[in-house]
Amino acid sequence: MCGIIGVIDRGREVMDGSAIRRSLSLMNERGSGEGAGYVAYGVYPEFRDYFALHVFFDNLHETRPKVDALLHQWGRVVHDEEIPTRDTARLRKVHTPWRYFFKPDVRLMPRSTTPAEEIVTELVMRINTAIDGALVFSSGRNVGVFKAAGWPEEVADFYRIEEYEGHCWLAHNRYPTNTPGWWGGAHPFNLLDWSVVHNGEITSYGTNRRYIESFGYRCTMFTDTEVVAYLVDLLVRRHGLPAELAVTALAPPFWDEIDAMDDRRRRLHHALRLTYASAMMNGPFAIAVADQDSLVAFTDRSKLRPLVGAEAGDRLYVSSEEAAIRAMEPRLDRVFMPRAGEPIVGRCR
């Protein structure tokens, strides 16, 4: 179950949220009404140089001062406010969604090659593990995640998603199986610029979690998709792998396929499987990952969950269903299905 969809405009032309709302709602049979969400890139142009931290507060007046104090220790908040919402008949606001626009003090991480990102990552981990009643669910520059426990159209209407514009969007309709439906467990999952939506199950969650936590990440939401977001950040940002190689490390070919490759490719894939053995994900899944410049989607090595791609002009679409893509763009130039484990990659110019 679960429905995923993503779109990127390679020329960075922005799209408002109305079309992806319509598209995700078309896949309501893939969800249970217990979680849906959207993420848009390029959504905060007036604060493009600052990290946008989206936080759920259980008790705003008691918990927010603790978060404020921690942020002021590590940098400067240039603006903060409650995320605008709209009352809906069926979606009750059980958490207060708040946003901070934050500039880290990079002098506090003099030995890091990515000091701003390291500070924000540490803040996300610290707030989510040490401050009861606060959960950071979005933390990148010029990107915003909007999610809750509800149906796609309810969540979109609650956050007034049609008022936001971005050049890249991901959206997800959840059917929880192993964990309860709640606001923090809804997709997308985000860390820094990386956002992930996922259909399926990562049966290697325990191994993957122990591996990622050995690098200082802390998993607090007890869901496999959180681990995927952290794995992508580790492999791409910290280890410097191109997106295609990161996908290969997470969903590598079988050994007999590697053995049949030419010598150069065989040595590369052999090294990736040995180096990232504990990062390899097992189970049935289809995953879409985005950052400011790219959209990447891939399945497990046996393609046990559906994934379809399509193009229309400068726009690349990925989804669980072709019909959902056509709800956004009826006139497609090309529709295609990737092979098992083969990534669909779209990059901005």
C-alpha positions, 0 to 999 in steps of 0.5 A: 500500500501507500501512494507516492508521487514526485515532480521536478521541473528541470528549469526550476519553474515553480508549481503551486500545490493544487495539482499535487494535492489533486494527484495524491487524492486520486490514490486514496485507496492506497492510504488509510486516512492516518497520514499524508504529507507534502514537501516543496523545494524553493518554497521560502525564497525570501529566506533562501539562505536560512535553514527552515526548521519546522517543529511540532509542539505539544505544549507551545508555551512550555516547550517552545522556550526550551527550543528557543534557548537551544537555537540561540546557543548555536546561531541566530533565529531571524524570524519565527512564526506558527505555520499558517493553517486552516480549520477543517471539519475532520482534521484536528490540530493535535500539535502546533506546527511552528517554523524557525528561519535559522542561521547557524554560527559556523564558528562553533564547528571550526573543523567541519567541512560542512559546519552549518549542516553539522550544527543543524543535524545535531540540533535536530537530533538533540531536540527530537531526543531530549526535549519532550513535546517538540519534534523537528520534522523539516530542516533544510534551506528553502524547503518545507515539509507539511504533514499530519495524520489525515487524508491527502486532501485534508492535510493539503487543506489544513496547511493551505498547500495551494498557496505554496510554490516550488520547483520540486514536490514530493507527496505521500499517502500513508497506510501504516502497518508496523507503526501507528498513524500519527503526525510525526510518522507521516511522510515525507521524512526530512533531514537538511535538504533531503526528503524521502517518501516510501511505499513498502517495508524495509525489513533490514530496519534493525541492521540499518538503524544500528549502522546509521546510529554508529555515525551519530544519527539518532532514530526517534520515530521508530519507522524505517523511512526515517532511517532512509533519510539519514542513510541518504544524508550519510552517503551523499553529503558526508561520504560524497557519493553521487546519487546513482552510486548511493542508490546502488549501495542501498539497493545493490544488484545480486551477487550473480549479476555483479559477477557477470559484469565487466571487470571495472563495473564488477570491482566497483559494485563489489567494493560498494557491497562490501563497504556498505553491507550494513546500509543495504536495504532489504524488503519490498519498497519503492522510494523517492528522494529529493533535494534542491537540485534533483529527484531520484526514485528507485525500487528494491532489487526485485521490484516488489512495489510499483514505480512508474516515471513520465516526462512532459517538457522539462518536468519529470514525474515519478509515482506509484500509479500512472493515473496519478501523474496524468492527474497533474499532467494529462499530456505526457511526452513519455511514460516508462517503468524502470527495471528493479533497482534502476534509479530514475534521476532528474536534475535541474539545469 
